């Protein structure tokens, strides 16, 4: 039997998460196991948006930020640590090469008073796989075959492949929240209103009131029995439509913490303000262009379908992207160029695209792009419909994609039709094949190269962009079950080399995590857990 801690491979990366803001909450008492503390609420602000509170229906930063506060996990990461440990579990270990057994703590309950047992755990994972929402995290459970609950405190995960190196971390990821089977639907996404009304929470907090993408009020849940310290202060959270208002409120003291997403200019300005403190977290966020293999130029369902020409279009885009220019002009150095799919700092990361594309030294090359297109008979300029979200990846997305459009068009090889859609609709449209090429960013679920490969490049992947390379798929599965560290690293590097030719995505930036708080606020924690937790905040 191998303890779960053996399977953590962590390096510095960024915190996933996000939060919210709002009006002051004083002494608000919840019901059904909630407790509140005296004094004003901690006020947190963000521009992130929630898709849904149902863990089966969302795989985005804004939604997971809420889930981190209110749902329990079998495995979690203590503050300041990159390593997963049992949370509401008493123990977690491999009891056979393809069996991971979790023992729950006794006396667990949800905020509504319902018991939390192994039946709820089995229900949570079964429904995730059954619903398989295109915007949900079920792709992370690619190695899960079935779940058994032999008694109220025991859960046995049956895995498809042995020696899974990342499964304990997946239990702490967006695929891991445990939900109440008496509140949630087994085969469909449960509405937010039903979740809040049902008080189906057992994390550090319970939601006391909820106004979708406007205001959330949290109160500490005194029944939480996890690895993290219990919450003491109530928290309020509100979602800003405009980051300039977020900046104004944090510098004027109207909110306590601003977390995601201030512009680089705003962060630079606030760094010189003695009323606030700027916190930097370890980096791991990436930005990339995703191509839909059906609807991109020469894609499989277009009138002029041609796989060789479609590949050449993607490669020409990679030749023309000027990463340094985007990092410097748009993000003032708060992001750095990224030349592969796994960011620098993680074991197995390479810079395979630096030599393969552009001028061979990280810069763009119109001549290289032109030769790539001419070699397969592509007539230029190529018309490319390119989509971005103006409200999900920060206020600079418009400038970022205007510059990318200029970089592509100035070569004379592309005509770019640039369009934008707000995130809630964007998340639906991108999986409905409406965007031939589009912006995405990634905030890792756990600090391992696997999390930059599995969700994107398996045949059944989160992107849903119709990319299918059997060899890459098999290599991803192989690395996840390879216990030898050197061999696993070699496989991860091989995957990146093959992806650099296919270019299902074109990665171009890597960024850090930033929060801004009033000088009277303590406990801001940006660590390699990728989770921004409210409970440590005090003032």
Helices and strands as residue ranges (DSSP letters): E 2-3, G 4-7, E 42-46, G 55-57, H 61-70, E 75-77, E 84-86, E 89-96, E 99-104, H 118-131, G 138-141, E 144-151, E 154-159, H 167-170, H 192-197, E 205-211, E 215-220, E 235-239, H 243-251, E 257-259, H 264-270, E 276-291, H 307-320, H 323-325, I 326-330, E 335-337, H 352-356, H 366-374, E 382-388, H 397-409, E 414-420, H 423-430, E 437-442, G 449-452, H 454-457, H 470-480, H 485-502, E 505-518
